[in-house]
Amino acid sequence: MLPVNRNPNAKTLRSFGVAMLFGFGVIGAILWYTGSEPNGFNWRDVAAQKVAIALWVLGVLLAIIAVGPRSLSAPIYIAWMTVGMFLGAIMTFIMMSVLFVVLLPIFSLIRLKDPLRMKLKPPGESYWEDHRDHEPTLERTARPF
């Protein structure tokens, strides 16, 4: 796991604030517009819109804090990056486990079938294959191979 930058400079903190503003803004917009009636006043599913507004407020607050004093923004940055690194390590383990436990055996079993007939024949046998004639139909001319 990569170490977290425990001493971020002002540029890093500003880019963190912009990323939080953009990220929470996009997630909030998705929640807002996937609600049942996003542009009206008769909301039936108000929970999604409330969460969207909360995410927008959180994004704006984090952006304001990021350009504010370093003593306030650095601990938030360090905490966010620490949690992100931890979650990234867990997700990497899960994805690699799925890759090696599920996908790799499937492709290994497909490889055992030898669909290209690459298996070596005993000495003296020919690799020649007789030509198979195709059916002379109109449908066959639409698929020439």
Phi and psi in degrees as a GROMACS rama.xvg file:
@    title "Ramachandran Plot"
@    xaxis  label "Phi"
@    yaxis  label "Psi"
@TYPE xy
-70.8145  145.651  LEU-2
-74.2464  148.786  PRO-3
-81.7432  138.217  VAL-4
-69.1063  105.224  ASN-5
-87.0935  -3.64317  ARG-6
-133.179  69.3422  ASN-7
-72.9022  144.253  PRO-8
-86.3143  178.24  ASN-9
-65.1018  -37.2753  ALA-10
-65.13  -41.739  LYS-11
-62.7563  -41.9595  THR-12
-67.3327  -38.2158  LEU-13
-65.4747  -43.3948  ARG-14
-66.4026  -32.7205  SER-15
-63.2177  -44.2655  PHE-16
-63.0161  -42.0077  GLY-17
-65.5809  -40.5407  VAL-18
-64.3167  -40.0767  ALA-19
-66.8106  -41.3599  MET-20
-61.6343  -47.6819  LEU-21
-67.0122  -46.8948  PHE-22
-63.3784  -50.8989  GLY-23
-67.8022  -30.8112  PHE-24
-65.0933  -43.3349  GLY-25
-67.6423  -44.813  VAL-26
-62.6763  -41.0834  ILE-27
-63.6686  -40.0053  GLY-28
-65.0721  -39.7442  ALA-29
-63.1502  -44.9732  ILE-30
-64.0437  -39.2155  LEU-31
-64.1118  -45.9362  TRP-32
-86.5257  -7.98559  TYR-33
-95.8336  1.62505  THR-34
-68.817  172.327  GLY-35
-68.5332  -41.9489  SER-36
-142.71  83.7165  GLU-37
-72.3755  -26.4408  PRO-38
-103.916  -0.557418  ASN-39
-101.153  176.736  GLY-40
-98.345  -9.31685  PHE-41
-98.5375  66.1931  ASN-42
-72.8973  127.996  TRP-43
-90.5688  -33.7839  ARG-44
-113.842  79.4303  ASP-45
-77.7991  -21.0486  VAL-46
-61.5011  -42.4461  ALA-47
-64.7115  -39.3186  ALA-48
-69.3061  -36.08  GLN-49
-65.7088  -41.5129  LYS-50
-65.0958  -39.3458  VAL-51
-62.143  -44.7229  ALA-52
-63.8232  -40.4604  ILE-53
-63.2304  -39.5316  ALA-54
-67.0662  -38.9778  LEU-55
-63.6581  -43.2973  TRP-56
-63.5952  -41.958  VAL-57
-62.5583  -42.6966  LEU-58
-62.2268  -42.5246  GLY-59
-66.4741  -42.3247  VAL-60
-62.3394  -44.0879  LEU-61
-65.4044  -35.9239  LEU-62
-67.0335  -40.6184  ALA-63
-66.8121  -42.4141  ILE-64
-64.4159  -36.7094  ILE-65
-65.295  -31.3993  ALA-66
-91.7066  -2.87392  VAL-67
-82.7  -155.032  GLY-68
-66.0646  143.784  PRO-69
-65.263  -30.7062  ARG-70
-67.2193  -20.5703  SER-71
-95.5038  -36.5886  LEU-72
-86.215  -30.393  SER-73
-63.5301  -44.388  ALA-74
-63.0518  -35.2391  PRO-75
-66.3004  -43.7089  ILE-76
-60.3282  -46.7832  TYR-77
-64.0453  -42.7805  ILE-78
-64.0984  -43.8549  ALA-79
-63.3301  -44.7231  TRP-80
-68.9036  -34.5858  MET-81
-65.1088  -46.1467  THR-82
-63.3408  -40.7195  VAL-83
-63.2692  -41.0018  GLY-84
-65.4493  -40.4577  MET-85
-64.0636  -47.1538  PHE-86
-65.3324  -35.9126  LEU-87
-63.9028  -39.0856  GLY-88
-65.6034  -40.7116  ALA-89
-65.6378  -45.8795  ILE-90
-66.7883  -35.1868  MET-91
-63.1553  -43.4899  THR-92
-61.7605  -43.5344  PHE-93
-65.4561  -45.6909  ILE-94
-67.6041  -39.7907  MET-95
-68.4271  -34.3919  MET-96
-64.2099  -43.744  SER-97
-62.6839  -41.8053  VAL-98
-60.7491  -48.0828  LEU-99
-82.512  -24.7574  PHE-100
-92.7501  -33.0462  VAL-101
-103.275  -56.6748  VAL-102
-75.18  -42.4099  LEU-103
-62.0458  -45.0602  LEU-104
-63.6994  -34.5173  PRO-105
-63.2084  -47.7945  ILE-106
-69.0323  -30.0547  PHE-107
-67.3667  -39.8033  SER-108
-68.0942  -36.2374  LEU-109
-64.9894  -37.3775  ILE-110
-65.9366  -31.082  ARG-111
-67.2827  -20.1907  LEU-112
-70.6755  -27.2861  LYS-113
60.2807  60.4893  ASP-114
-69.4699  -21.0202  PRO-115
-92.4361  2.93932  LEU-116
52.4318  54.5673  ARG-117
-91.5261  -5.92141  MET-118
-64.6156  136.235  LYS-119
-70.9165  137.749  LEU-120
-92.1049  159.4  LYS-121
-61.0167  154.913  PRO-122
-58.4882  138.753  PRO-123
97.6356  -17.3784  GLY-124
-88.5538  147.089  GLU-125
-91.6039  150.554  SER-126
-93.9342  6.71815  TYR-127
-67.2621  137.808  TRP-128
-120.267  131.145  GLU-129
-68.4094  145.983  ASP-130
-73.9705  133.502  HIS-131
-101.474  122.955  ARG-132
-71.2849  143.609  ASP-133
-93.5969  160.932  HIS-134
-75.9575  130.285  GLU-135
-82.2511  71.7373  PRO-136
-117.121  165.552  THR-137
-66.912  -35.9858  LEU-138
-64.6731  -34.7455  GLU-139
-68.0453  -32.9491  ARG-140
-70.6582  -20.821  THR-141
-74.5029  -23.2729  ALA-142
-124.131  87.3819  ARG-143
-71.9136  -11.6218  PRO-144
